Amino acid sequence: MEAYDQTEWLDNFLAPDPNNSLYRLIWMDEMIGRSILEEMYKQELEASIETYSEKELNELAAYLRNNMPCPIDHGLNYNQTAIRKKLSEHCKPKE
């Protein structure tokens, strides 16, 4: 897939067009599956996500982004920026 096609797909995905709701639900379902939430809670979210409003979906997306596994802690692919960020969280000077 060319870079233009990827950009166009992303623009369409983020547009407030109701025809894109299926793409958004697929993306949200993927985020739920990858999150570090308990399985029971993941299942509850997956079962009810189709009834969420646009505002609730945005709030859920922010919540899920904050509950993704740390790539360093979970042995996933990571880069030097992620390592620096993780170290800065743990090496803050005590007040």
CORNOR-V293999 format. One record per run of one state. SS is the DSSP state (alpha for helix, beta for strand, coil for the rest). FROM is the first residue (numbers start at 1). TO is the last residue. Records with the same first field share a line. If there is no record, write none. Layout:
BEGIN
SS->FROM-TO, FROM-TO
END
This chain:
BEGIN
coil->1-2, 15-17, 36-38, 52-53, 66-67, 69-79, 91-95
alpha->3-14, 18-34, 39-51, 54-65, 80-90
beta->35-35, 68-68
END
